[in-house]
Amino acid sequence: MSKKYSLNFEYLDLRGVPCPVNYIRSSLAAEKITPNHFLKIDLDKGEPEKMVLSGLREAGFHVKIISDTSSWLTLKVSQGDCSD
């Protein structure tokens, strides 16, 4: 479920979404971000974490873990040439 905020980011909650659907959704959403904007993703740990992190990084996006709990984490995704 994606929600657009008036700030400079879009939010995607992929907790409970199976692989590879979570990677596909995150990749499609990341392709839509513009400079000075970012995508915030909540994601289950384990295989989803590995698939999404490596896939987005290989696609040239800057990916940072901004929150880490025992069962899920939050990622901040921006274009590769953007700073934190």
N, CA, C and O atoms as CSV, one atom per row, in Angstrom:
chain,resi,resn,atom,element,x,y,z
A,1,MET,N,N,0.833,-1.169,0.000
A,1,MET,CA,C,0.000,0.000,0.000
A,1,MET,C,C,0.884,1.240,0.000
A,1,MET,O,O,1.614,1.487,0.960
A,2,SER,N,N,0.822,1.983,-1.025
A,2,SER,CA,C,1.664,3.162,-1.191
A,2,SER,C,C,0.860,4.413,-0.886
A,2,SER,O,O,-0.287,4.551,-1.314
A,3,LYS,N,N,1.471,5.316,-0.147
A,3,LYS,CA,C,0.815,6.585,0.166
A,3,LYS,C,C,1.747,7.717,-0.212
A,3,LYS,O,O,2.941,7.653,0.082
A,4,LYS,N,N,1.235,8.744,-0.852
A,4,LYS,CA,C,2.031,9.892,-1.241
A,4,LYS,C,C,1.838,10.989,-0.193
A,4,LYS,O,O,0.703,11.321,0.148
A,5,TYR,N,N,2.900,11.539,0.304
A,5,TYR,CA,C,2.858,12.604,1.291
A,5,TYR,C,C,3.271,13.907,0.636
A,5,TYR,O,O,3.937,13.904,-0.399
A,6,SER,N,N,2.877,15.020,1.237
A,6,SER,CA,C,3.246,16.314,0.677
A,6,SER,C,C,4.713,16.640,0.940
A,6,SER,O,O,5.239,17.610,0.394
A,7,LEU,N,N,5.371,15.845,1.763
A,7,LEU,CA,C,6.796,16.037,2.010
A,7,LEU,C,C,7.558,15.538,0.787
A,7,LEU,O,O,7.003,15.475,-0.310
A,8,ASN,N,N,8.788,15.196,0.966
A,8,ASN,CA,C,9.586,14.777,-0.186
A,8,ASN,C,C,9.828,13.266,-0.224
A,8,ASN,O,O,10.881,12.818,-0.676
A,9,PHE,N,N,8.860,12.484,0.248
A,9,PHE,CA,C,9.029,11.040,0.170
A,9,PHE,C,C,7.707,10.319,-0.061
A,9,PHE,O,O,6.621,10.858,0.154
A,10,GLU,N,N,7.852,9.072,-0.509
A,10,GLU,CA,C,6.714,8.168,-0.659
A,10,GLU,C,C,6.964,6.994,0.272
A,10,GLU,O,O,8.112,6.599,0.476
A,11,TYR,N,N,5.910,6.435,0.835
A,11,TYR,CA,C,6.013,5.348,1.809
A,11,TYR,C,C,5.410,4.071,1.240
A,11,TYR,O,O,4.351,4.084,0.613
A,12,LEU,N,N,6.119,2.958,1.479
A,12,LEU,CA,C,5.664,1.654,1.015
A,12,LEU,C,C,5.800,0.657,2.164
A,12,LEU,O,O,6.899,0.453,2.680
A,13,ASP,N,N,4.692,0.035,2.567
A,13,ASP,CA,C,4.711,-0.971,3.635
A,13,ASP,C,C,4.643,-2.349,2.997
A,13,ASP,O,O,3.590,-2.769,2.518
A,14,LEU,N,N,5.770,-3.047,2.993
A,14,LEU,CA,C,5.856,-4.363,2.365
A,14,LEU,C,C,5.996,-5.482,3.386
A,14,LEU,O,O,6.397,-6.591,3.035
A,15,ARG,N,N,5.672,-5.207,4.638
A,15,ARG,CA,C,5.721,-6.263,5.653
A,15,ARG,C,C,4.643,-7.293,5.329
A,15,ARG,O,O,3.486,-6.942,5.102
A,16,GLY,N,N,5.032,-8.567,5.310
A,16,GLY,CA,C,4.102,-9.644,5.000
A,16,GLY,C,C,3.942,-9.926,3.518
A,16,GLY,O,O,3.211,-10.842,3.140
A,17,VAL,N,N,4.614,-9.155,2.672
A,17,VAL,CA,C,4.539,-9.362,1.220
A,17,VAL,C,C,5.627,-10.367,0.826
A,17,VAL,O,O,6.791,-10.178,1.179
A,18,PRO,N,N,5.264,-11.433,0.101
A,18,PRO,CA,C,6.245,-12.473,-0.229
A,18,PRO,C,C,7.227,-12.042,-1.320
A,18,PRO,O,O,6.972,-11.112,-2.085
A,19,CYS,N,N,8.353,-12.749,-1.365
A,19,CYS,CA,C,9.320,-12.588,-2.450
A,19,CYS,C,C,8.773,-13.287,-3.671
A,19,CYS,O,O,8.092,-14.298,-3.505
A,20,PRO,N,N,9.012,-12.837,-4.862
A,20,PRO,CA,C,9.726,-11.633,-5.270
A,20,PRO,C,C,8.815,-10.413,-5.414
A,20,PRO,O,O,9.247,-9.376,-5.918
A,21,VAL,N,N,7.562,-10.530,-4.977
A,21,VAL,CA,C,6.623,-9.411,-5.124
A,21,VAL,C,C,7.126,-8.163,-4.406
A,21,VAL,O,O,6.971,-7.053,-4.914
A,22,ASN,N,N,7.724,-8.334,-3.234
A,22,ASN,CA,C,8.228,-7.165,-2.500
A,22,ASN,C,C,9.333,-6.449,-3.277
A,22,ASN,O,O,9.395,-5.219,-3.268
A,23,TYR,N,N,10.204,-7.203,-3.948
A,23,TYR,CA,C,11.247,-6.560,-4.755
A,23,TYR,C,C,10.634,-5.833,-5.947
A,23,TYR,O,O,11.026,-4.708,-6.258
A,24,ILE,N,N,9.688,-6.462,-6.604
A,24,ILE,CA,C,9.054,-5.843,-7.779
A,24,ILE,C,C,8.368,-4.539,-7.389
A,24,ILE,O,O,8.531,-3.524,-8.066
A,25,ARG,N,N,7.604,-4.561,-6.302
A,25,ARG,CA,C,6.906,-3.340,-5.859
A,25,ARG,C,C,7.882,-2.237,-5.459
A,25,ARG,O,O,7.686,-1.069,-5.793
A,26,SER,N,N,8.938,-2.623,-4.738
A,26,SER,CA,C,9.908,-1.605,-4.319
A,26,SER,C,C,10.667,-1.038,-5.516
A,26,SER,O,O,10.948,0.160,-5.565
A,27,SER,N,N,10.994,-1.889,-6.471
A,27,SER,CA,C,11.714,-1.441,-7.660
A,27,SER,C,C,10.860,-0.487,-8.501
A,27,SER,O,O,11.353,0.544,-8.958
A,28,LEU,N,N,9.598,-0.824,-8.702
A,28,LEU,CA,C,8.706,0.046,-9.473
A,28,LEU,C,C,8.516,1.397,-8.779
A,28,LEU,O,O,8.495,2.437,-9.435
A,29,ALA,N,N,8.378,1.377,-7.456
A,29,ALA,CA,C,8.217,2.628,-6.710
A,29,ALA,C,C,9.502,3.452,-6.748
A,29,ALA,O,O,9.445,4.675,-6.871
A,30,ALA,N,N,10.658,2.798,-6.643
A,30,ALA,CA,C,11.940,3.503,-6.662
A,30,ALA,C,C,12.184,4.179,-8.008
A,30,ALA,O,O,12.778,5.256,-8.063
A,31,GLU,N,N,11.737,3.562,-9.077
A,31,GLU,CA,C,11.925,4.146,-10.404
A,31,GLU,C,C,11.178,5.468,-10.564
A,31,GLU,O,O,11.517,6.268,-11.436
A,32,LYS,N,N,10.170,5.701,-9.737
A,32,LYS,CA,C,9.359,6.913,-9.838
A,32,LYS,C,C,9.891,8.078,-9.005
A,32,LYS,O,O,9.415,9.204,-9.150
A,33,ILE,N,N,10.873,7.823,-8.134
A,33,ILE,CA,C,11.360,8.919,-7.301
A,33,ILE,C,C,12.195,9.887,-8.130
A,33,ILE,O,O,12.880,9.496,-9.075
A,34,THR,N,N,12.120,11.141,-7.754
A,34,THR,CA,C,12.833,12.197,-8.464
A,34,THR,C,C,13.947,12.729,-7.575
A,34,THR,O,O,13.983,12.416,-6.385
A,35,PRO,N,N,14.857,13.527,-8.128
A,35,PRO,CA,C,15.914,14.108,-7.293
A,35,PRO,C,C,15.312,14.861,-6.101
A,35,PRO,O,O,14.253,15.478,-6.215
A,36,ASN,N,N,15.987,14.803,-4.983
A,36,ASN,CA,C,15.571,15.435,-3.728
A,36,ASN,C,C,14.337,14.791,-3.117
A,36,ASN,O,O,13.749,15.357,-2.196
A,37,HIS,N,N,13.934,13.641,-3.597
A,37,HIS,CA,C,12.844,12.876,-3.019
A,37,HIS,C,C,13.372,11.489,-2.687
A,37,HIS,O,O,14.388,11.054,-3.229
A,38,PHE,N,N,12.675,10.800,-1.795
A,38,PHE,CA,C,13.101,9.447,-1.465
A,38,PHE,C,C,11.907,8.555,-1.191
A,38,PHE,O,O,10.776,9.021,-1.046
A,39,LEU,N,N,12.183,7.265,-1.123
A,39,LEU,CA,C,11.193,6.247,-0.857
A,39,LEU,C,C,11.521,5.619,0.486
A,39,LEU,O,O,12.662,5.228,0.731
A,40,LYS,N,N,10.534,5.522,1.346
A,40,LYS,CA,C,10.688,4.891,2.652
A,40,LYS,C,C,9.938,3.566,2.592
A,40,LYS,O,O,8.752,3.537,2.260
A,41,ILE,N,N,10.631,2.453,2.916
A,41,ILE,CA,C,10.055,1.114,2.795
A,41,ILE,C,C,10.170,0.372,4.120
A,41,ILE,O,O,11.259,0.278,4.686
A,42,ASP,N,N,9.042,-0.161,4.622
A,42,ASP,CA,C,9.055,-1.101,5.738
A,42,ASP,C,C,9.055,-2.495,5.136
A,42,ASP,O,O,8.260,-2.793,4.246
A,43,LEU,N,N,9.955,-3.355,5.626
A,43,LEU,CA,C,10.227,-4.631,4.976
A,43,LEU,C,C,10.575,-5.695,6.010
A,43,LEU,O,O,11.276,-5.409,6.982
A,44,ASP,N,N,10.091,-6.920,5.809
A,44,ASP,CA,C,10.443,-8.027,6.700
A,44,ASP,C,C,11.919,-8.359,6.566
A,44,ASP,O,O,12.527,-8.164,5.514
A,45,LYS,N,N,12.486,-8.869,7.666
A,45,LYS,CA,C,13.875,-9.318,7.642
A,45,LYS,C,C,13.983,-10.673,6.953
A,45,LYS,O,O,12.979,-11.342,6.711
A,46,GLY,N,N,15.203,-11.062,6.644
A,46,GLY,CA,C,15.445,-12.358,6.019
A,46,GLY,C,C,15.554,-12.220,4.516
A,46,GLY,O,O,16.187,-11.294,4.009
A,47,GLU,N,N,14.930,-13.155,3.803
A,47,GLU,CA,C,15.009,-13.160,2.344
A,47,GLU,C,C,14.499,-11.860,1.712
A,47,GLU,O,O,15.134,-11.358,0.785
A,48,PRO,N,N,13.363,-11.289,2.184
A,48,PRO,CA,C,12.921,-10.018,1.599
A,48,PRO,C,C,13.972,-8.916,1.736
A,48,PRO,O,O,14.216,-8.158,0.798
A,49,GLU,N,N,14.577,-8.841,2.895
A,49,GLU,CA,C,15.619,-7.846,3.146
A,49,GLU,C,C,16.777,-8.012,2.154
A,49,GLU,O,O,17.226,-7.041,1.546
A,50,LYS,N,N,17.245,-9.228,2.001
A,50,LYS,CA,C,18.381,-9.489,1.108
A,50,LYS,C,C,18.039,-9.175,-0.345
A,50,LYS,O,O,18.822,-8.542,-1.052
A,51,MET,N,N,16.856,-9.626,-0.786
A,51,MET,CA,C,16.459,-9.408,-2.185
A,51,MET,C,C,16.301,-7.929,-2.516
A,51,MET,O,O,16.820,-7.453,-3.525
A,52,VAL,N,N,15.589,-7.211,-1.667
A,52,VAL,CA,C,15.306,-5.802,-1.941
A,52,VAL,C,C,16.579,-4.962,-1.827
A,52,VAL,O,O,16.861,-4.153,-2.711
A,53,LEU,N,N,17.346,-5.144,-0.758
A,53,LEU,CA,C,18.583,-4.370,-0.594
A,53,LEU,C,C,19.528,-4.574,-1.779
A,53,LEU,O,O,19.976,-3.605,-2.392
A,54,SER,N,N,19.825,-5.815,-2.097
A,54,SER,CA,C,20.784,-6.059,-3.178
A,54,SER,C,C,20.226,-5.635,-4.530
A,54,SER,O,O,20.954,-5.071,-5.347
A,55,GLY,N,N,18.956,-5.896,-4.778
A,55,GLY,CA,C,18.360,-5.537,-6.060
A,55,GLY,C,C,18.341,-4.045,-6.314
A,55,GLY,O,O,18.675,-3.595,-7.410
A,56,LEU,N,N,17.950,-3.269,-5.304
A,56,LEU,CA,C,17.907,-1.813,-5.473
A,56,LEU,C,C,19.312,-1.228,-5.607
A,56,LEU,O,O,19.542,-0.319,-6.405
A,57,ARG,N,N,20.242,-1.754,-4.822
A,57,ARG,CA,C,21.628,-1.261,-4.929
A,57,ARG,C,C,22.222,-1.588,-6.294
A,57,ARG,O,O,22.911,-0.760,-6.889
A,58,GLU,N,N,21.958,-2.785,-6.785
A,58,GLU,CA,C,22.458,-3.163,-8.113
A,58,GLU,C,C,21.837,-2.304,-9.213
A,58,GLU,O,O,22.446,-2.091,-10.261
A,59,ALA,N,N,20.628,-1.816,-8.967
A,59,ALA,CA,C,19.955,-0.956,-9.939
A,59,ALA,C,C,20.455,0.492,-9.857
A,59,ALA,O,O,20.019,1.343,-10.632
A,60,GLY,N,N,21.367,0.770,-8.920
A,60,GLY,CA,C,21.976,2.089,-8.836
A,60,GLY,C,C,21.363,3.033,-7.817
A,60,GLY,O,O,21.697,4.218,-7.794
A,61,PHE,N,N,20.470,2.527,-6.972
A,61,PHE,CA,C,19.862,3.371,-5.947
A,61,PHE,C,C,20.710,3.372,-4.684
A,61,PHE,O,O,21.404,2.401,-4.380
A,62,HIS,N,N,20.642,4.472,-3.961
A,62,HIS,CA,C,21.293,4.569,-2.662
A,62,HIS,C,C,20.294,4.052,-1.635
A,62,HIS,O,O,19.190,4.586,-1.530
A,63,VAL,N,N,20.668,3.005,-0.862
A,63,VAL,CA,C,19.763,2.399,0.103
A,63,VAL,C,C,20.409,2.438,1.482
A,63,VAL,O,O,21.543,1.997,1.669
A,64,LYS,N,N,19.660,2.979,2.444
A,64,LYS,CA,C,20.159,3.095,3.813
A,64,LYS,C,C,19.121,2.507,4.766
A,64,LYS,O,O,17.927,2.771,4.625
A,65,ILE,N,N,19.576,1.709,5.740
A,65,ILE,CA,C,18.684,1.189,6.773
A,65,ILE,C,C,18.545,2.278,7.831
A,65,ILE,O,O,19.535,2.677,8.446
A,66,ILE,N,N,17.311,2.765,8.048
A,66,ILE,CA,C,17.113,3.847,9.010
A,66,ILE,C,C,16.431,3.377,10.294
A,66,ILE,O,O,16.398,4.117,11.277
A,67,SER,N,N,15.888,2.163,10.299
A,67,SER,CA,C,15.291,1.583,11.498
A,67,SER,C,C,15.403,0.076,11.399
A,67,SER,O,O,15.214,-0.497,10.326
A,68,ASP,N,N,15.712,-0.571,12.519
A,68,ASP,CA,C,15.947,-2.006,12.520
A,68,ASP,C,C,15.325,-2.615,13.777
A,68,ASP,O,O,15.811,-2.377,14.883
A,69,THR,N,N,14.250,-3.400,13.616
A,69,THR,CA,C,13.636,-4.087,14.752
A,69,THR,C,C,13.961,-5.570,14.644
A,69,THR,O,O,14.697,-5.980,13.747
A,70,SER,N,N,13.422,-6.371,15.544
A,70,SER,CA,C,13.729,-7.802,15.518
A,70,SER,C,C,13.116,-8.524,14.321
A,70,SER,O,O,13.638,-9.554,13.896
A,71,SER,N,N,12.015,-8.003,13.769
A,71,SER,CA,C,11.365,-8.716,12.674
A,71,SER,C,C,11.275,-7.946,11.359
A,71,SER,O,O,10.999,-8.546,10.320
A,72,TRP,N,N,11.497,-6.650,11.379
A,72,TRP,CA,C,11.430,-5.866,10.144
A,72,TRP,C,C,12.343,-4.650,10.243
A,72,TRP,O,O,12.854,-4.318,11.313
A,73,LEU,N,N,12.533,-3.996,9.102
A,73,LEU,CA,C,13.381,-2.817,9.062
A,73,LEU,C,C,12.782,-1.771,8.129
A,73,LEU,O,O,11.892,-2.061,7.330
A,74,THR,N,N,13.287,-0.566,8.249
A,74,THR,CA,C,12.848,0.531,7.388
A,74,THR,C,C,14.028,0.986,6.554
A,74,THR,O,O,15.115,1.240,7.072
A,75,LEU,N,N,13.797,1.085,5.251
A,75,LEU,CA,C,14.825,1.527,4.314
A,75,LEU,C,C,14.504,2.918,3.796
A,75,LEU,O,O,13.340,3.293,3.659
A,76,LYS,N,N,15.545,3.668,3.513
A,76,LYS,CA,C,15.418,4.951,2.824
A,76,LYS,C,C,16.118,4.771,1.482
A,76,LYS,O,O,17.311,4.472,1.426
A,77,VAL,N,N,15.365,4.957,0.406
A,77,VAL,CA,C,15.882,4.738,-0.945
A,77,VAL,C,C,15.870,6.062,-1.697
A,77,VAL,O,O,14.848,6.746,-1.743
A,78,SER,N,N,17.003,6.419,-2.283
A,78,SER,CA,C,17.091,7.636,-3.086
A,78,SER,C,C,17.884,7.343,-4.348
A,78,SER,O,O,18.505,6.289,-4.485
A,79,GLN,N,N,17.848,8.295,-5.261
A,79,GLN,CA,C,18.636,8.130,-6.482
A,79,GLN,C,C,20.106,8.057,-6.101
A,79,GLN,O,O,20.531,8.653,-5.111
A,80,GLY,N,N,20.871,7.328,-6.887
A,80,GLY,CA,C,22.269,7.070,-6.573
A,80,GLY,C,C,23.122,8.293,-6.384
A,80,GLY,O,O,24.108,8.240,-5.649
A,81,ASP,N,N,22.775,9.420,-7.032
A,81,ASP,CA,C,23.596,10.614,-6.925
A,81,ASP,C,C,23.128,11.549,-5.823
A,81,ASP,O,O,23.664,12.649,-5.687
A,82,CYS,N,N,22.129,11.137,-5.023
A,82,CYS,CA,C,21.610,11.980,-3.944
A,82,CYS,C,C,22.332,11.654,-2.654
A,82,CYS,O,O,22.750,10.516,-2.440
A,83,SER,N,N,22.479,12.642,-1.798
A,83,SER,CA,C,23.095,12.418,-0.489
A,83,SER,C,C,21.994,12.180,0.531
A,83,SER,O,O,20.817,12.411,0.257
A,84,ASP,N,N,22.392,11.713,1.711
A,84,ASP,CA,C,21.419,11.452,2.784
A,84,ASP,C,C,20.794,12.725,3.174
A,84,ASP,O,O,19.941,12.748,4.062
